[in-house]
Structure formats: C-alpha cells, structure tokens
Amino acid sequence: MLNDATCFKAVYIVCGYTDLRAGIDRLAALVETQTGNRPYVPDALYLFCGKRTDRIKGLVWEGDGWLLLYKRLSESRFQWPRTPEEVRELTPQQFRWLMEGLTITPKKSVRPVEPPEYIG
C-alpha cells in the first residue's frame, strides 16, 4: 500500500526523528506543531521515521477517524530527510524508491558526453 501512494491526495514527510512509540494523538499533535496546519485533511498521508530508519509510521485522516500505518523494512533502511532543507517534491518513482529503502538521488552525476571531432 505505501509503495504506491496513488490513493492519497497528498503525502507529507515529517522531518527529523520521531519517537515511534507515539500513538495517533501524539503524531497528530506533532503534525500540527511542526507545520502549523491542522492534520484533519482527508486522504492526506503524514509519514514519520524513527532513529533506526528501518521503520516508519503513517497517519491518515479518513473523515470519520484516523488510520495508523506501520512499515518495517527487513533488509534496508529508509533514506529519510532530517531537516526541512532536505525535503523536496518527489516523483511517484522516487516515492516508491523511498518506501523500498532505496536512495532517491543518484550517487554520481551524469555529465553530457561531447561528440568526437570528425577528422577527415
């Protein structure tokens, strides 16, 4: 479900370390204090990550109550942004990579190759 977030109208990443022992009420209060917005937006997913980075929690308001999601990777870790400067808009493919524990940025940049000069 979290690998493909097309069912959500918006996905928000809560930066930094979150104590994943927190329940629904504390996570909802965290969204409100960090963003200044009320978290009662239907079909909006708020994602939280702890220090271990192998598990995340998701919080969704469904109009009549909260849905709490939990995901733990078995062999890798989430590449989680820890500061607001690290957060950026993700493509659907980058979001899937993030949920699979893969990096969303390439490790080395690709430079354009100059065509060889024609000697003739």
N, C-alpha and C positions, 0 to 999 in steps of 0.2 A: 504494500500500500504506500509506504513512504518513498519507495524508489521512483514511483511515478506519481507526482503530486498534481496531476491534471484535474483531480476532483476538488481542489482547493482554489478559491478565487485569489488568494494572496498567501504568500509564505514569508514569515518574518524570522530572522535569526536573532536570538538574544545573545549578545556578545559576552565574552568573559566566561568565568567559571560559575556554574550553578550547582548548588548542593542538590543532587538528585534525590535526596531523601524527602525533599519538599513535595507536598501534595498539591492538589488542584488550586486551593485557595491561595496558598503562598505563591505559586507560579503566576496566577492571575494578577496578584498584587505586584509581583516583580515586573510584569509587562507594563502595568500602569505607572510604576515609579520610574522605570528606565525610559519609557517612550513618552510619557505624559498623556497617552491615549487610553481610553477605556478599552479593555480587551474583548468586549462583547460584540464582536463583529462576526456574523455568521460565515462559516466556511473559510475563515482565515486560520492558518496554521502558524503557531508560535513554537519555535524549536529552541531547546535548551541543551547544553552539554556540560558534563562534569569535568573534573580534572583528569580522570583516567582516559578520556576521549575515545573509549570503545563503546560508549552507550549514550543515548540521547533520550529526551522526553519531548513529546509534542502535546500541545494543548489546543483544542478546537472548541469554539462555542457553537453549538448547533441550534440555537434559538430557544430551546427548552431545557438545556443543561450542557455540561461540559463533557468532552471526550478526551481522555488522557491516553496518549500513545507512548509506547516504550520500545526502543530498539537497541539491541546489543549486537555488535559485530563479533564474529567468532575468531577471526584471524587478522584483523587490521584495526586501524584507528581512524576516527573522523578527522579531517583536516579543517579544524574549526577556527573561525576568526575570533580573536581575543580582544580586539579593540575596534571601535567604530570605523577607524580608518581602513581596516582590513575587509570590511563588509562592502559588497558590491552586488549589483543585479546579476543574477545567474541565468544562463540559458537553460532550457529543460535538460539538455545533455549534461551540463555542468552540475545541475542539481542531482541527477541520477548518480554521477560520479561521487559527489559528496556523500550521498546516502550509502554508497558502496565502500566508503573509506578510501577512495582514490583522491589524488590531488586534482584541483580544478584549474591549476595553472601549469603550463608546460615548464619543465625544468631548464631547458635551454631554448633560447630564441632562434628562430629560423630567419636567416638573412637571405635576401634575394640573390640569386646567382647571376653574375654578369655573363652574357653570351661570349664565347671565344671570338677573337678577331679573325676575320677571314683573310688568309694570305693567299693571294692568287695571282 
